[in-house]
Amino acid sequence: MQTALPNQSHSLHVGWRLAKQKDGSNKLGMDGHHANTAGEYLGACVWYEVLYDESVVGNTFVTPGLDKSYARFLQETAHKAVLASRTRKLGTPAAPVK
């Protein structure tokens, strides 16, 4: 029996996978601790902004296999997160980013 995996198209983690067991059966497992390609790209975008003190939005490097429009979304997300972290006062909760 083939088990369909949940939709993970916008996940930032390795996510759900089928692992073959010793008895030949498949077991559904979740890896929510390791970043997938999109999660690694988002993390790199944040680091870029912090290290170079410039916006990553519009950077032409896109990890192979990552959709260019999704990469742009991740760049914008990283940029908003870094801006929000720089503008909030120490000890106060971050305001929602629009």
C-alpha positions in Angstrom: 0.0 0.0 0.0 1.4 3.4 -1.0 0.9 6.2 1.6 0.6 9.7 0.3 2.7 12.3 2.1 1.0 15.5 3.4 1.4 18.6 1.2 4.8 20.2 2.2 5.1 22.7 -0.6 5.8 25.7 1.7 7.4 23.9 4.6 10.8 25.1 5.8 11.7 21.7 7.3 12.7 18.4 5.9 9.2 17.3 7.0 7.4 14.1 6.4 9.0 11.1 4.9 8.4 7.4 4.5 11.1 5.2 6.0 11.4 1.5 5.1 11.4 -0.7 8.1 13.4 -4.0 8.5 10.2 -6.0 7.9 9.6 -4.2 4.6 6.8 -2.0 5.7 6.9 1.8 5.5 6.7 4.1 8.5 5.6 7.7 8.3 8.1 9.9 10.1 8.5 13.7 10.7 11.7 15.6 10.8 10.8 19.1 12.1 14.3 19.9 13.3 16.3 20.1 10.0 15.8 22.8 7.4 15.0 21.8 3.8 16.3 23.9 0.8 13.8 26.7 1.4 14.6 26.8 5.2 18.3 26.9 4.5 17.8 29.7 2.0 15.7 31.7 4.4 18.4 31.3 7.1 21.1 32.4 4.7 19.1 35.5 3.7 18.9 36.5 7.4 22.6 36.0 7.9 23.3 38.0 4.7 21.3 41.0 6.0 22.9 40.9 9.4 26.5 40.4 8.3 26.5 42.8 5.4 24.0 45.3 6.8 22.2 45.5 3.5 18.9 44.2 2.1 18.9 40.8 0.5 15.8 41.6 -1.5 16.7 41.4 -5.2 19.8 39.3 -4.7 20.1 37.2 -7.9 21.4 34.0 -6.2 18.8 31.4 -5.9 19.5 27.9 -4.7 19.2 25.4 -7.5 15.8 23.7 -7.3 14.1 26.6 -5.5 11.4 28.5 -7.4 12.6 32.1 -8.1 9.3 33.7 -7.0 9.4 31.7 -3.8 13.0 32.7 -3.3 11.9 36.4 -3.6 9.2 35.8 -1.0 11.8 34.3 1.4 14.1 37.3 0.7 11.3 39.7 1.6 10.4 37.6 4.7 14.0 37.7 5.9 14.3 41.4 5.3 11.1 42.2 7.2 12.2 40.0 10.1 15.6 41.7 10.4 14.1 45.1 10.2 11.6 44.2 12.9 14.4 42.9 15.2 16.4 46.1 14.7 13.5 48.5 15.4 12.0 46.9 18.5 13.1 47.9 22.0 15.0 45.4 24.1 12.7 43.4 26.2 9.5 44.3 24.4 7.6 41.8 22.2 8.0 42.2 18.4 5.1 43.9 16.7 3.4 41.9 13.9 5.0 42.6 10.5 2.6 43.5 7.7 
